[in-house]
Amino acid sequence: MTTRLMLISPAMNAALREARFPHTDEPAATGTGPGGETMTPAGGDELDALGLRQAEAVREHFPAAATAYVSPSPRCRRTAGALGLDARTLPALAPCAMGRWQGRTLDEVAAAEPAALASWLSDPASAPHGGESLLELLARTAHWLDTLGDGAPADGGTTGKSTDENGTTGKSTAGKSTGGNGTPGGRLIAVVEPDIVRACAVHALGAPPAAFWRIDVRPLTATELSGRAGRWNLLSGRPLHSAAS
């Protein structure tokens, strides 16, 4: 049966503006801000005030979904909450593990480890940072995508958590008894990091790994996939408010 998947990129934040590699481990909180928000160290992946306002502005236009998932990253969880999604957090949708580069900007890595960065950009099997290689990210994403709707747990059997409008998580019952995509042939929404969107696009198109670097993903845009394992159609890059139905 046909699966329809909408991948939503997170709202803008400081880390995205500065081209910082995402944290795969959430930075520890450092206190409470003037508005009661949790503060994280510089380079953290939480949404800033502008990104939060932008996500909340498109909330009322968001389509209903049978099942909603979200990356474990703070900015994705916060975006999902701002959009009003009761989304289940999936480790399978985590951003690429960047090892010792997480939280650093591309320019910082280029200055400190130029040879390692060149290797990472040119060799999809390379992981000089000590995290995941591009090939490992692509394989992880392809496995998740191709097992949607086949009756296998979408999270590989791990316990899911739901995300509220403040980006906090709790136990979720969503998707527990409905297999890979909640409703076979139904609609799914996943708020995920740009690298997951790019990896899904590469797999859907059957493109070589090098195509990953040629795909740009703007904040708060929807990339839609329809089909099933081995055959996907792709509609990409629409602003979220115009992707509503």
LINBEL-V71369 format. One record per run of one state. SS is the DSSP state (A for helix, B for strand, O for the rest). FROM is the first residue (numbers start at 1). TO is the last residue. If there is no record, write none. Layout:
SS:FROM:TO
SS:FROM:TO
This chain:
O:1:2
B:3:9
O:10:13
A:14:17
O:18:19
B:20:20
O:21:28
B:29:32
O:33:37
B:38:40
O:41:48
A:49:57
O:58:58
A:59:61
O:62:66
B:67:70
O:71:73
A:74:82
O:83:86
B:87:89
O:90:90
A:91:93
O:94:98
A:99:101
O:102:104
B:105:105
A:106:112
O:113:113
A:114:122
O:123:133
A:134:146
O:147:160
B:161:163
O:164:168
B:169:171
O:172:186
B:187:192
O:193:193
A:194:205
O:206:208
A:209:214
O:215:220
B:221:228
O:229:230
B:231:239
A:240:242
O:243:245
